[in-house]
Amino acid sequence: MKTVKSGGEIKRVEDAEAIDMVKRGWAYCPKSEWKTKVRATAKPTAVANPDDESAPVAVVKANKKQKRKNEKLIEKLVGSEPKKKGKKEKTA
């Protein structure tokens, strides 16, 4: 696979097709440019409620993970102690 562009249009094509396109005026470009301009904008942003039964499991897990990450960052910025997982300490 190669990445080619002409004007503002960027495409990922097979090697043989890329050779023909370059002969017709297209130019090779870095894959990173395609990633930032084409692939990133084409991805739909899925926001699912963890309690929603119809949401895909992967989306729900990703959202939970992002939520935990955000909570840790907020705790770090605020300066409070993070919640500890595991067994509760006994107070006597």
C-alpha positions as CSV (number, residue, x, y, z in Angstrom):
1,M,0.0,0.0,0.0
2,K,1.1,3.5,-0.9
3,T,-0.2,6.9,0.0
4,V,-0.7,9.4,-2.9
5,K,-2.2,12.8,-3.1
6,S,-3.3,15.3,-5.8
7,G,-4.3,18.7,-4.7
8,G,-6.1,18.2,-1.4
9,E,-7.2,14.6,-2.0
10,I,-5.2,11.9,-0.3
11,K,-5.6,8.2,-1.0
12,R,-4.2,4.8,0.1
13,V,-3.9,2.5,-2.9
14,E,-2.1,-0.7,-3.9
15,D,1.5,-0.4,-5.1
16,A,0.6,-1.0,-8.8
17,E,-2.2,1.5,-8.8
18,A,0.0,4.1,-7.1
19,I,2.6,3.7,-9.9
20,D,0.0,4.5,-12.5
21,M,-1.4,7.4,-10.5
22,V,2.0,9.0,-10.1
23,K,2.5,8.8,-13.8
24,R,-0.8,10.7,-14.2
25,G,0.3,13.6,-11.9
26,W,-0.3,12.3,-8.4
27,A,2.5,12.5,-5.9
28,Y,3.6,10.2,-3.1
29,C,3.1,11.5,0.4
30,P,3.8,10.2,3.9
31,K,1.3,7.8,5.5
32,S,1.3,10.1,8.6
33,E,-0.3,12.8,6.5
34,W,-3.1,10.4,5.5
35,K,-3.5,9.3,9.1
36,T,-4.0,12.8,10.4
37,K,-6.1,14.2,7.5
38,V,-8.2,11.3,6.2
39,R,-8.4,8.5,8.7
40,A,-8.8,10.6,11.8
41,T,-11.7,12.5,10.3
42,A,-13.4,9.4,8.9
43,K,-13.6,7.7,12.3
44,P,-17.0,8.1,13.9
45,T,-16.9,9.1,17.5
46,A,-18.9,6.6,19.4
47,V,-20.1,7.6,22.8
48,A,-21.9,4.8,24.6
49,N,-23.4,4.6,28.0
50,P,-21.9,1.7,30.0
51,D,-25.4,0.7,31.1
52,D,-26.7,0.6,27.5
53,E,-27.2,-3.1,26.6
54,S,-27.2,-2.4,22.8
55,A,-23.8,-0.7,22.8
56,P,-20.8,-2.7,21.5
57,V,-18.7,-4.2,24.3
58,A,-15.5,-2.7,22.9
59,V,-16.9,0.8,22.9
60,V,-18.3,0.5,26.4
61,K,-14.9,-0.8,27.7
62,A,-13.0,2.1,25.9
63,N,-15.4,4.6,27.4
64,K,-14.9,3.2,30.9
65,K,-11.2,3.2,30.5
66,Q,-11.2,6.8,29.3
67,K,-13.4,7.8,32.2
68,R,-11.0,6.2,34.8
69,K,-8.1,7.9,33.1
70,N,-9.8,11.3,33.2
71,E,-10.7,10.8,36.9
72,K,-7.1,9.9,37.7
73,L,-5.9,13.0,35.9
74,I,-8.3,15.3,37.7
75,E,-7.3,13.8,41.1
76,K,-3.7,14.4,40.2
77,L,-4.3,18.0,39.2
78,V,-6.5,18.7,42.3
79,G,-4.0,17.0,44.6
80,S,-6.4,14.7,46.4
81,E,-5.4,11.1,47.1
82,P,-6.6,8.6,44.5
83,K,-9.1,6.0,45.4
84,K,-7.4,2.8,46.3
85,K,-8.7,-0.5,44.9
86,G,-8.7,-3.7,46.9
87,K,-9.5,-4.5,50.5
88,K,-10.8,-1.8,52.8
89,E,-8.7,-1.1,55.9
90,K,-10.4,-1.9,59.2
91,T,-10.7,0.9,61.7
92,A,-10.9,0.0,65.3
